[in-house]
Amino acid sequence: MGKSIENDATFGGEGRLSTSTEDSTSAKNLASTTKNSSVDRNELLLDITLKTMVLLHHNQQLQNKLTALQMETRNFVRSCLRKTTGPGCADLQNRDD
């Protein structure tokens, strides 16, 4: 490796001489940054996965409640269609839907 010429924007893009120590340090910093970046991505994916699991569970609970309400409504309408007495039943039978 030894010495290499790199472009440095602070000097108008002119080449500058760097030592192998600087190259080694840069490589270590890049490797460390890549490792940290990978860890950050893994933590983010884990966080997204956990939030998704919570949302799926909540959606399942809401779906169960919705299904129960649909059954209750269906039973109420059937009951009202069988008899005309009861609160709200007269309104159902007078509708022209």
LOSE-35284 format. One record per residue: residue in three letters; residue number from 1; x, y, z of N, C-alpha, C, O in turn. Coordinates in pm, 1 decimal. Example, Ala and Ser with C-alpha at 12.3 -4.5 7.8 and 13.67 -1.06 7.14 Angstrom:
{type ALA&seq 1&n.xx 1319.0&n.yy -569.0&n.zz 780.0&ca.xx 1230.0&ca.yy -450.0&ca.zz 780.0&c.xx 1320.0&c.yy -330.0&c.zz 780.0&o.xx 1423.6&o.yy -331.9&o.zz 846.5} .
{type SER&seq 2&n.xx 1285.0&n.yy -225.0&n.zz 708.0&ca.xx 1367.0&ca.yy -106.0&ca.zz 714.0&c.xx 1290.0&c.yy 3.0&c.zz 787.0&o.xx 1340.9&o.yy 113.8&o.zz 803.9} .
This chain:
{type MET&seq 1&n.xx 83.1&n.yy -118.1&n.zz 0.0&ca.xx 0.0&ca.yy 0.0&ca.zz 0.0&c.xx 87.2&c.yy 123.9&c.zz 0.0&o.xx 94.0&o.yy 194.4&o.zz -100.7} .
{type GLY&seq 2&n.xx 154.3&n.yy 152.0&n.zz 111.2&ca.xx 244.5&ca.yy 265.0&ca.zz 117.6&c.xx 169.7&c.yy 394.9&c.zz 110.0&o.xx 87.4&o.yy 425.0&o.zz 196.5} .
{type LYS&seq 3&n.xx 197.2&n.yy 473.0&n.zz 6.6&ca.xx 135.3&ca.yy 604.2&ca.zz -7.2&c.xx 41.3&c.yy 604.5&c.zz -127.2&o.xx 66.4&o.yy 538.3&o.zz -228.0} .
{type SER&seq 4&n.xx -67.1&n.yy 680.1&n.zz -114.4&ca.xx -160.3&ca.yy 690.0&ca.zz -225.4&c.xx -203.2&c.yy 834.3&c.zz -241.5&o.xx -189.1&o.yy 915.2&o.zz -149.8} .
{type ILE&seq 5&n.xx -255.4&n.yy 865.8&n.zz -358.1&ca.xx -303.5&ca.yy 1001.7&ca.zz -382.6&c.xx -455.7&c.yy 998.0&c.zz -380.9&o.xx -517.8&o.yy 917.3&o.zz -450.1} .
{type GLU&seq 6&n.xx -515.6&n.yy 1087.2&n.zz -300.1&ca.xx -660.7&ca.yy 1095.6&ca.zz -288.9&c.xx -703.8&c.yy 1236.1&c.zz -325.5&o.xx -627.3&o.yy 1331.1&o.zz -308.9} .
{type ASN&seq 7&n.xx -826.9&n.yy 1250.4&n.zz -375.7&ca.xx -882.8&ca.yy 1382.3&ca.zz -401.6&c.xx -937.1&c.yy 1438.1&c.zz -271.6&o.xx -1004.8&o.yy 1367.9&o.zz -196.6} .
{type ASP&seq 8&n.xx -907.7&n.yy 1563.5&n.zz -245.1&ca.xx -952.5&ca.yy 1628.7&ca.zz -123.1&c.xx -1031.3&c.yy 1752.1&c.zz -164.2&o.xx -974.7&o.yy 1845.1&o.zz -221.5} .
{type ALA&seq 9&n.xx -1161.5&n.yy 1754.1&n.zz -135.6&ca.xx -1248.9&ca.yy 1863.0&ca.zz -178.4&c.xx -1209.5&c.yy 1995.2&c.zz -113.8&o.xx -1235.1&o.yy 2100.8&o.zz -171.6} .
{type THR&seq 10&n.xx -1148.3&n.yy 1992.8&n.zz 3.9&ca.xx -1112.7&ca.yy 2117.7&ca.zz 71.2&c.xx -999.2&c.yy 2189.0&c.zz -0.2&o.xx -978.4&o.yy 2308.2&o.zz 22.2} .
{type PHE&seq 11&n.xx -926.4&n.yy 2120.5&n.zz -83.9&ca.xx -817.2&ca.yy 2182.4&ca.zz -158.7&c.xx -850.7&c.yy 2189.7&c.zz -307.0&o.xx -762.2&o.yy 2181.6&o.zz -392.2} .
{type GLY&seq 12&n.xx -978.9&n.yy 2205.1&n.zz -336.7&ca.xx -1020.1&ca.yy 2220.6&ca.zz -475.6&c.xx -1004.2&c.yy 2094.0&c.zz -558.0&o.xx -989.4&o.yy 2101.5&o.zz -680.0} .
{type GLY&seq 13&n.xx -1007.0&n.yy 1978.2&n.zz -494.2&ca.xx -998.2&ca.yy 1853.3&ca.zz -566.4&c.xx -856.6&c.yy 1816.5&c.zz -604.3&o.xx -836.3&o.yy 1720.7&o.zz -679.0} .
{type GLU&seq 14&n.xx -757.7&n.yy 1889.9&n.zz -555.0&ca.xx -619.1&ca.yy 1855.8&ca.zz -585.7&c.xx -581.8&c.yy 1728.8&c.zz -512.3&o.xx -635.2&o.yy 1700.0&o.zz -405.2} .
{type GLY&seq 15&n.xx -490.6&n.yy 1653.4&n.zz -569.8&ca.xx -447.2&ca.yy 1530.5&ca.zz -505.6&c.xx -366.2&c.yy 1559.9&c.zz -380.4&o.xx -292.7&o.yy 1658.5&o.zz -376.0} .
{type ARG&seq 16&n.xx -378.5&n.yy 1476.4&n.zz -279.6&ca.xx -296.3&ca.yy 1489.8&ca.zz -159.9&c.xx -237.1&c.yy 1353.7&c.zz -128.2&o.xx -294.9&o.yy 1250.6&o.zz -162.7} .
{type LEU&seq 17&n.xx -125.6&n.yy 1353.4&n.zz -64.8&ca.xx -54.2&ca.yy 1232.2&ca.zz -31.9&c.xx -101.2&c.yy 1181.5&c.zz 103.4&o.xx -104.5&o.yy 1258.6&o.zz 199.3} .
{type SER&seq 18&n.xx -137.6&n.yy 1054.8&n.zz 114.0&ca.xx -176.3&ca.yy 998.9&ca.zz 243.4&c.xx -88.2&c.yy 879.1&c.zz 273.2&o.xx -37.5&o.yy 813.9&o.zz 181.9} .
{type THR&seq 19&n.xx -70.2&n.yy 850.7&n.zz 400.2&ca.xx 15.0&ca.yy 738.9&ca.zz 440.3&c.xx -68.8&c.yy 614.4&c.zz 458.4&o.xx -191.5&o.yy 621.4&o.zz 464.6} .
{type SER&seq 20&n.xx -2.9&n.yy 501.2&n.zz 467.0&ca.xx -74.6&ca.yy 375.3&ca.zz 484.5&c.xx -145.7&c.yy 371.9&c.zz 619.1&o.xx -245.6&o.yy 301.4&o.zz 633.5} .
{type THR&seq 21&n.xx -97.0&n.yy 446.3&n.zz 718.1&ca.xx -164.2&ca.yy 452.9&ca.zz 848.9&c.xx -301.9&c.yy 516.4&c.zz 832.8&o.xx -400.2&o.yy 469.0&o.zz 889.8} .
{type GLU&seq 22&n.xx -308.1&n.yy 625.3&n.zz 753.8&ca.xx -437.4&ca.yy 689.8&ca.zz 729.8&c.xx -531.0&c.yy 596.3&c.zz 655.6&o.xx -650.3&o.yy 590.8&o.zz 685.4} .
{type ASP&seq 23&n.xx -477.2&n.yy 522.2&n.zz 558.2&ca.xx -557.8&ca.yy 426.5&ca.zz 483.0&c.xx -613.8&c.yy 319.1&c.zz 575.4&o.xx -730.9&o.yy 282.7&o.zz 565.2} .
{type SER&seq 24&n.xx -530.8&n.yy 269.0&n.zz 664.7&ca.xx -572.1&ca.yy 165.3&ca.zz 758.1&c.xx -679.4&c.yy 217.2&c.zz 852.2&o.xx -777.9&o.yy 148.3&o.zz 878.8} .
{type THR&seq 25&n.xx -660.3&n.yy 339.8&n.zz 903.1&ca.xx -758.4&ca.yy 399.5&ca.zz 993.4&c.xx -890.8&c.yy 420.8&c.zz 920.7&o.xx -997.2&o.yy 394.5&o.zz 976.8} .
{type SER&seq 26&n.xx -885.0&n.yy 467.5&n.zz 797.9&ca.xx -1006.9&ca.yy 488.1&ca.zz 719.1&c.xx -1080.2&c.yy 356.8&c.zz 696.4&o.xx -1202.8&o.yy 351.2&o.zz 704.7} .
{type ALA&seq 27&n.xx -1005.3&n.yy 251.9&n.zz 668.0&ca.xx -1066.1&ca.yy 121.1&ca.zz 646.4&c.xx -1133.4&c.yy 70.8&c.zz 773.2&o.xx -1242.5&o.yy 14.0&o.zz 767.5} .
{type LYS&seq 28&n.xx -1068.6&n.yy 91.4&n.zz 887.8&ca.xx -1127.5&ca.yy 49.2&ca.zz 1015.5&c.xx -1253.8&c.yy 129.0&c.zz 1045.0&o.xx -1353.7&o.yy 72.8&o.zz 1090.1} .
{type ASN&seq 29&n.xx -1250.0&n.yy 260.3&n.zz 1019.8&ca.xx -1368.1&ca.yy 343.7&ca.zz 1042.6&c.xx -1483.4&c.yy 301.5&c.zz 951.7&o.xx -1598.9&o.yy 297.2&o.zz 993.9} .
{type LEU&seq 30&n.xx -1450.2&n.yy 270.5&n.zz 826.8&ca.xx -1552.5&ca.yy 225.4&ca.zz 732.9&c.xx -1613.2&c.yy 93.2&c.zz 778.7&o.xx -1734.9&o.yy 75.8&o.zz 773.5} .
{type ALA&seq 31&n.xx -1529.6&n.yy 0.3&n.zz 823.2&ca.xx -1578.0&ca.yy -129.0&ca.zz 871.5&c.xx -1665.5&c.yy -110.0&c.zz 995.0&o.xx -1769.5&o.yy -174.6&o.zz 1008.5} .
{type SER&seq 32&n.xx -1623.6&n.yy -21.6&n.zz 1084.8&ca.xx -1700.9&ca.yy 5.1&ca.zz 1206.2&c.xx -1835.2&c.yy 68.0&c.zz 1171.2&o.xx -1938.5&o.yy 31.0&o.zz 1227.1} .
{type THR&seq 33&n.xx -1833.0&n.yy 163.3&n.zz 1078.1&ca.xx -1956.8&ca.yy 228.4&ca.zz 1035.4&c.xx -2050.3&c.yy 128.1&c.zz 970.2&o.xx -2170.9&o.yy 130.3&o.zz 994.7} .
{type THR&seq 34&n.xx -1995.6&n.yy 40.5&n.zz 887.5&ca.xx -2076.6&ca.yy -61.5&ca.zz 820.7&c.xx -2137.7&c.yy -155.9&c.zz 922.5&o.xx -2254.1&o.yy -194.0&o.zz 910.1} .
{type LYS&seq 35&n.xx -2059.4&n.yy -194.3&n.zz 1024.2&ca.xx -2109.9&ca.yy -283.7&ca.zz 1129.1&c.xx -2220.0&c.yy -214.8&c.zz 1207.8&o.xx -2324.2&o.yy -274.8&o.zz 1234.1} .
{type ASN&seq 36&n.xx -2198.0&n.yy -88.3&n.zz 1246.0&ca.xx -2300.3&ca.yy -13.9&ca.zz 1319.4&c.xx -2424.8&c.yy 3.7&c.zz 1234.9&o.xx -2536.5&o.yy -5.9&o.zz 1285.6} .
{type SER&seq 37&n.xx -2406.1&n.yy 29.4&n.zz 1106.9&ca.xx -2518.0&ca.yy 45.6&ca.zz 1015.9&c.xx -2598.8&c.yy -83.6&c.zz 1006.9&o.xx -2721.8&o.yy -81.1&o.zz 1004.2} .
{type SER&seq 38&n.xx -2528.7&n.yy -195.3&n.zz 1002.5&ca.xx -2594.8&ca.yy -325.5&ca.zz 996.2&c.xx -2672.6&c.yy -352.1&c.zz 1124.7&o.xx -2785.0&o.yy -402.1&o.zz 1120.4} .
{type VAL&seq 39&n.xx -2613.3&n.yy -318.9&n.zz 1237.8&ca.xx -2680.5&ca.yy -336.6&ca.zz 1366.7&c.xx -2803.8&c.yy -247.3&c.zz 1373.5&o.xx -2909.7&o.yy -290.3&o.zz 1419.0} .
{type ASP&seq 40&n.xx -2789.6&n.yy -121.8&n.zz 1327.9&ca.xx -2903.1&ca.yy -30.1&ca.zz 1327.6&c.xx -3016.3&c.yy -82.2&c.zz 1239.7&o.xx -3133.6&o.yy -74.2&o.zz 1276.4} .
{type ARG&seq 41&n.xx -2979.7&n.yy -135.9&n.zz 1122.9&ca.xx -3081.8&ca.yy -191.8&ca.zz 1033.7&c.xx -3151.2&c.yy -311.4&c.zz 1097.1&o.xx -3272.8&o.yy -326.4&o.zz 1085.8} .
{type ASN&seq 42&n.xx -3073.8&n.yy -396.7&n.zz 1163.9&ca.xx -3132.7&ca.yy -513.5&ca.zz 1229.9&c.xx -3226.2&c.yy -471.3&c.zz 1342.1&o.xx -3333.3&o.yy -529.5&o.zz 1359.2} .
{type GLU&seq 43&n.xx -3185.9&n.yy -369.7&n.zz 1419.3&ca.xx -3272.3&ca.yy -319.9&ca.zz 1527.0&c.xx -3399.9&c.yy -260.4&c.zz 1468.9&o.xx -3508.5&o.yy -279.7&o.zz 1523.4} .
{type LEU&seq 44&n.xx -3386.6&n.yy -188.7&n.zz 1358.9&ca.xx -3503.5&ca.yy -129.6&ca.zz 1294.1&c.xx -3597.9&c.yy -238.4&c.zz 1242.3&o.xx -3719.5&o.yy -228.4&o.zz 1258.9} .
{type LEU&seq 45&n.xx -3542.6&n.yy -340.9&n.zz 1180.3&ca.xx -3625.2&ca.yy -451.8&ca.zz 1131.2&c.xx -3695.6&c.yy -523.8&c.zz 1245.5&o.xx -3812.3&o.yy -561.0&o.zz 1233.4} .
{type LEU&seq 46&n.xx -3625.1&n.yy -543.2&n.zz 1355.9&ca.xx -3685.7&ca.yy -607.2&ca.zz 1472.4&c.xx -3798.7&c.yy -521.4&c.zz 1527.1&o.xx -3905.0&o.yy -572.8&o.zz 1561.8} .
{type ASP&seq 47&n.xx -3775.8&n.yy -390.7&n.zz 1534.9&ca.xx -3878.9&ca.yy -298.9&ca.zz 1583.7&c.xx -4001.7&c.yy -302.2&c.zz 1492.9&o.xx -4114.9&o.yy -306.0&o.zz 1541.1} .
{type ILE&seq 48&n.xx -3979.3&n.yy -300.8&n.zz 1362.5&ca.xx -4091.1&ca.yy -306.1&ca.zz 1266.8&c.xx -4166.2&c.yy -439.0&c.zz 1280.6&o.xx -4289.2&o.yy -441.9&o.zz 1275.8} .
{type THR&seq 49&n.xx -4092.7&n.yy -547.5&n.zz 1297.6&ca.xx -4154.3&ca.yy -679.8&ca.zz 1311.6&c.xx -4241.1&c.yy -685.8&c.zz 1436.9&o.xx -4353.3&o.yy -736.2&o.zz 1432.1} .
{type LEU&seq 50&n.xx -4190.3&n.yy -634.9&n.zz 1548.4&ca.xx -4267.4&ca.yy -636.1&ca.zz 1673.2&c.xx -4392.8&c.yy -550.2&c.zz 1661.1&o.xx -4500.3&o.yy -590.4&o.zz 1705.4} .
{type LYS&seq 51&n.xx -4379.2&n.yy -433.0&n.zz 1601.5&ca.xx -4495.9&ca.yy -345.9&ca.zz 1583.2&c.xx -4598.7&c.yy -411.2&c.zz 1491.8&o.xx -4719.1&o.yy -398.2&o.zz 1513.8} .
{type THR&seq 52&n.xx -4551.4&n.yy -481.1&n.zz 1389.9&ca.xx -4642.0&ca.yy -551.6&ca.zz 1299.4&c.xx -4718.1&c.yy -660.7&c.zz 1373.0&o.xx -4838.1&o.yy -678.6&o.zz 1352.0} .
{type MET&seq 53&n.xx -4647.8&n.yy -733.7&n.zz 1459.4&ca.xx -4713.6&ca.yy -839.4&ca.zz 1537.5&c.xx -4821.2&c.yy -780.6&c.zz 1628.0&o.xx -4929.6&o.yy -837.6&o.zz 1640.3} .
{type VAL&seq 54&n.xx -4792.3&n.yy -667.5&n.zz 1691.3&ca.xx -4890.6&ca.yy -601.7&ca.zz 1778.1&c.xx -5011.1&c.yy -557.7&c.zz 1695.6&o.xx -5125.3&o.yy -576.6&o.zz 1737.5} .
{type LEU&seq 55&n.xx -4986.3&n.yy -499.3&n.zz 1578.8&ca.xx -5096.3&ca.yy -455.6&ca.zz 1492.3&c.xx -5181.2&c.yy -573.1&c.zz 1444.0&o.xx -5303.8&o.yy -563.4&o.zz 1438.9} .
{type LEU&seq 56&n.xx -5116.7&n.yy -682.8&n.zz 1408.9&ca.xx -5191.1&ca.yy -801.0&ca.zz 1366.2&c.xx -5280.7&c.yy -853.3&c.zz 1478.4&o.xx -5395.6&o.yy -890.5&o.zz 1454.6} .
{type HIS&seq 57&n.xx -5227.8&n.yy -855.8&n.zz 1599.6&ca.xx -5306.2&ca.yy -901.9&ca.zz 1715.2&c.xx -5425.6&c.yy -808.1&c.zz 1737.9&o.xx -5538.1&o.yy -853.6&o.zz 1759.1} .
{type HIS&seq 58&n.xx -5399.9&n.yy -677.9&n.zz 1733.1&ca.xx -5506.9&ca.yy -579.5&ca.zz 1753.7&c.xx -5612.6&c.yy -590.9&c.zz 1643.1&o.xx -5732.5&o.yy -584.6&o.zz 1670.4} .
{type ASN&seq 59&n.xx -5567.6&n.yy -607.7&n.zz 1519.2&ca.xx -5661.8&ca.yy -623.5&ca.zz 1407.8&c.xx -5747.1&c.yy -749.1&c.zz 1423.9&o.xx -5865.8&o.yy -748.5&o.zz 1391.2} .
{type GLN&seq 60&n.xx -5686.5&n.yy -857.1&n.zz 1474.5&ca.xx -5762.4&ca.yy -980.6&ca.zz 1496.8&c.xx -5869.8&c.yy -958.9&c.zz 1603.2&o.xx -5982.2&o.yy -1007.3&o.zz 1589.5} .
{type GLN&seq 61&n.xx -5834.5&n.yy -885.4&n.zz 1709.6&ca.xx -5933.4&ca.yy -855.2&ca.zz 1814.5&c.xx -6047.8&c.yy -771.2&c.zz 1756.9&o.xx -6164.6&o.yy -797.1&o.zz 1785.8} .
{type LEU&seq 62&n.xx -6014.3&n.yy -671.6&n.zz 1676.1&ca.xx -6117.9&ca.yy -587.8&ca.zz 1615.0&c.xx -6205.4&c.yy -668.2&c.zz 1520.1&o.xx -6326.8&o.yy -648.2&o.zz 1515.0} .
{type GLN&seq 63&n.xx -6144.5&n.yy -758.5&n.zz 1445.7&ca.xx -6221.8&ca.yy -842.8&ca.zz 1353.7&c.xx -6318.5&c.yy -931.9&c.zz 1431.4&o.xx -6432.5&o.yy -951.4&o.zz 1389.2} .
{type ASN&seq 64&n.xx -6273.7&n.yy -985.8&n.zz 1544.3&ca.xx -6361.7&ca.yy -1069.1&ca.zz 1627.4&c.xx -6479.3&c.yy -988.2&c.zz 1680.0&o.xx -6592.2&o.yy -1037.3&o.zz 1681.3} .
{type LYS&seq 65&n.xx -6454.3&n.yy -863.8&n.zz 1723.7&ca.xx -6562.6&ca.yy -778.4&ca.zz 1772.8&c.xx -6659.3&c.yy -744.7&c.zz 1660.2&o.xx -6780.8&o.yy -744.1&o.zz 1680.0} .
{type LEU&seq 66&n.xx -6605.1&n.yy -716.6&n.zz 1542.0&ca.xx -6689.5&ca.yy -685.0&ca.zz 1426.9&c.xx -6778.3&c.yy -803.4&c.zz 1390.3&o.xx -6897.1&o.yy -786.5&o.zz 1362.9} .
{type THR&seq 67&n.xx -6721.0&n.yy -921.3&n.zz 1390.1&ca.xx -6798.0&ca.yy -1042.5&ca.zz 1358.9&c.xx -6909.9&c.yy -1061.9&c.zz 1460.5&o.xx -7022.2&o.yy -1096.4&o.zz 1423.8} .
{type ALA&seq 68&n.xx -6879.2&n.yy -1039.8&n.zz 1588.8&ca.xx -6981.3&ca.yy -1054.1&ca.zz 1693.1&c.xx -7093.2&c.yy -951.4&c.zz 1674.0&o.xx -7210.6&o.yy -984.3&o.zz 1690.5} .
{type LEU&seq 69&n.xx -7058.0&n.yy -828.1&n.zz 1639.6&ca.xx -7159.4&ca.yy -725.2&ca.zz 1616.3&c.xx -7244.9&c.yy -757.1&c.zz 1493.5&o.xx -7365.3&o.yy -731.6&o.zz 1493.1} .
{type GLN&seq 70&n.xx -7183.1&n.yy -812.2&n.zz 1390.8&ca.xx -7259.6&ca.yy -852.0&ca.zz 1271.5&c.xx -7359.8&c.yy -961.0&c.zz 1306.0&o.xx -7474.5&o.yy -957.5&o.zz 1261.5} .
{type MET&seq 71&n.xx -7315.8&n.yy -1057.9&n.zz 1385.5&ca.xx -7407.2&ca.yy -1166.0&ca.zz 1427.4&c.xx -7521.1&c.yy -1109.2&c.zz 1511.7&o.xx -7637.0&o.yy -1146.1&o.zz 1492.7} .
{type GLU&seq 72&n.xx -7488.4&n.yy -1020.0&n.zz 1604.0&ca.xx -7590.1&ca.yy -959.4&ca.zz 1690.0&c.xx -7690.4&c.yy -881.4&c.zz 1605.8&o.xx -7810.9&o.yy -890.8&o.zz 1629.3} .
{type THR&seq 73&n.xx -7643.2&n.yy -805.8&n.zz 1509.7&ca.xx -7731.5&ca.yy -728.7&ca.zz 1421.8&c.xx -7819.1&c.yy -820.9&c.zz 1338.5&o.xx -7939.0&o.yy -796.9&o.zz 1324.3} .
{type ARG&seq 74&n.xx -7759.9&n.yy -925.8&n.zz 1283.6&ca.xx -7835.0&ca.yy -1022.0&ca.zz 1203.5&c.xx -7946.5&c.yy -1085.7&c.zz 1286.6&o.xx -8060.3&o.yy -1097.1&o.zz 1241.1} .
{type ASN&seq 75&n.xx -7912.5&n.yy -1127.1&n.zz 1409.1&ca.xx -8012.8&ca.yy -1188.4&ca.zz 1497.8&c.xx -8122.3&c.yy -1089.4&c.zz 1533.3&o.xx -8239.6&o.yy -1126.3&o.zz 1539.6} .
{type PHE&seq 76&n.xx -8085.4&n.yy -963.9&n.zz 1556.4&ca.xx -8184.5&ca.yy -861.3&ca.zz 1589.5&c.xx -8281.0&c.yy -840.4&c.zz 1472.6&o.xx -8402.4&o.yy -833.6&o.zz 1491.9} .
{type VAL&seq 77&n.xx -8226.5&n.yy -830.3&n.zz 1352.0&ca.xx -8310.4&ca.yy -808.0&ca.zz 1233.9&c.xx -8402.4&c.yy -927.6&c.zz 1211.6&o.xx -8520.2&o.yy -909.1&o.zz 1181.0} .
{type ARG&seq 78&n.xx -8351.8&n.yy -1048.9&n.zz 1226.1&ca.xx -8435.4&ca.yy -1168.4&ca.zz 1211.1&c.xx -8548.0&c.yy -1169.4&c.zz 1313.6&o.xx -8662.6&o.yy -1201.7&o.zz 1282.5} .
{type SER&seq 79&n.xx -8513.0&n.yy -1133.5&n.zz 1435.6&ca.xx -8613.5&ca.yy -1129.6&ca.zz 1542.1&c.xx -8721.1&c.yy -1026.3&c.zz 1509.9&o.xx -8839.8&o.yy -1052.7&o.zz 1529.2} .
{type CYS&seq 80&n.xx -8681.7&n.yy -911.4&n.zz 1461.9&ca.xx -8776.9&ca.yy -806.1&ca.zz 1429.5&c.xx -8865.7&c.yy -844.2&c.zz 1311.5&o.xx -8982.9&o.yy -806.7&o.zz 1306.3} .
{type LEU&seq 81&n.xx -8809.7&n.yy -918.3&n.zz 1217.7&ca.xx -8889.2&ca.yy -958.3&ca.zz 1102.7&c.xx -8992.2&c.yy -1064.5&c.zz 1140.6&o.xx -9094.6&o.yy -1077.5&o.zz 1073.6} .
{type ARG&seq 82&n.xx -8966.4&n.yy -1140.4&n.zz 1247.0&ca.xx -9061.2&ca.yy -1241.9&ca.zz 1293.5&c.xx -9176.8&c.yy -1181.9&c.zz 1372.1&o.xx -9289.0&o.yy -1232.3&o.zz 1367.2} .
{type LYS&seq 83&n.xx -9149.2&n.yy -1074.5&n.zz 1444.2&ca.xx -9254.2&ca.yy -1011.9&ca.zz 1525.6&c.xx -9245.2&c.yy -861.1&c.zz 1512.7&o.xx -9138.7&o.yy -806.7&o.zz 1483.5} .
{type THR&seq 84&n.xx -9355.3&n.yy -795.0&n.zz 1534.3&ca.xx -9359.4&ca.yy -649.6&ca.zz 1517.4&c.xx -9340.4&c.yy -576.1&c.zz 1648.4&o.xx -9326.0&o.yy -453.9&o.zz 1647.9} .
{type THR&seq 85&n.xx -9339.8&n.yy -645.8&n.zz 1759.6&ca.xx -9322.6&ca.yy -576.7&ca.zz 1888.4&c.xx -9175.3&c.yy -571.6&c.zz 1924.7&o.xx -9097.4&o.yy -658.8&o.zz 1886.1} .
{type GLY&seq 86&n.xx -9138.9&n.yy -471.0&n.zz 1997.7&ca.xx -9000.7&ca.yy -455.8&ca.zz 2042.3&c.xx -8945.9&c.yy -322.1&c.zz 1996.2&o.xx -8989.1&o.yy -267.9&o.zz 1894.4} .
{type PRO&seq 87&n.xx -8852.2&n.yy -270.0&n.zz 2070.3&ca.xx -8797.9&ca.yy -138.4&ca.zz 2036.3&c.xx -8720.2&c.yy -143.4&c.zz 1905.1&o.xx -8631.5&o.yy -226.9&o.zz 1887.4} .
{type GLY&seq 88&n.xx -8754.3&n.yy -54.0&n.zz 1814.2&ca.xx -8682.5&ca.yy -43.2&ca.zz 1688.0&c.xx -8732.8&c.yy -135.1&c.zz 1579.1&o.xx -8698.2&o.yy -115.6&o.zz 1462.6} .
{type CYS&seq 89&n.xx -8812.1&n.yy -233.4&n.zz 1612.0&ca.xx -8856.4&ca.yy -329.4&ca.zz 1511.4&c.xx -8954.2&c.yy -267.7&c.zz 1414.4&o.xx -8949.4&o.yy -298.9&o.zz 1295.5} .
{type ALA&seq 90&n.xx -9042.5&n.yy -181.5&n.zz 1460.3&ca.xx -9142.1&ca.yy -120.9&ca.zz 1372.4&c.xx -9072.5&c.yy -40.0&c.zz 1263.4&o.xx -9116.7&o.yy -39.3&o.zz 1148.5} .
{type ASP&seq 91&n.xx -8964.3&n.yy 27.6&n.zz 1299.1&ca.xx -8890.7&ca.yy 105.7&ca.zz 1200.4&c.xx -8835.6&c.yy 15.8&c.zz 1089.5&o.xx -8835.9&o.yy 54.1&o.zz 972.5} .
{type LEU&seq 92&n.xx -8788.6&n.yy -102.9&n.zz 1126.0&ca.xx -8732.0&ca.yy -194.8&ca.zz 1027.6&c.xx -8838.9&c.yy -243.9&c.zz 931.2&o.xx -8813.6&o.yy -256.2&o.zz 811.3} .
{type GLN&seq 93&n.xx -8957.9&n.yy -272.0&n.zz 982.6&ca.xx -9061.5&ca.yy -327.1&ca.zz 896.8&c.xx -9124.5&c.yy -220.5&c.zz 806.6&o.xx -9182.7&o.yy -254.3&o.zz 703.5} .
{type ASN&seq 94&n.xx -9114.0&n.yy -94.5&n.zz 843.1&ca.xx -9171.2&ca.yy 13.1&ca.zz 763.6&c.xx -9075.6&c.yy 63.3&c.zz 655.8&o.xx -9113.1&o.yy 149.0&o.zz 575.8} .
{type ARG&seq 95&n.xx -8954.7&n.yy 12.3&n.zz 652.3&ca.xx -8855.9&ca.yy 56.6&ca.zz 552.9&c.xx -8883.0&c.yy -9.4&c.zz 418.2&o.xx -8929.5&o.yy -123.2&o.zz 412.0} .
{type ASP&seq 96&n.xx -8854.2&n.yy 61.5&n.zz 312.9&ca.xx -8872.4&ca.yy 9.4&ca.zz 177.9&c.xx -8736.8&c.yy -10.5&c.zz 110.3&o.xx -8712.8&o.yy 47.9&o.zz 4.6} .
{type ASP&seq 97&n.xx -8647.6&n.yy -90.9&n.zz 167.9&ca.xx -8513.9&ca.yy -112.5&ca.zz 109.6&c.xx -8512.9&c.yy -232.1&c.zz 21.6&o.xx -8409.4&o.yy -265.7&o.zz -35.9} .
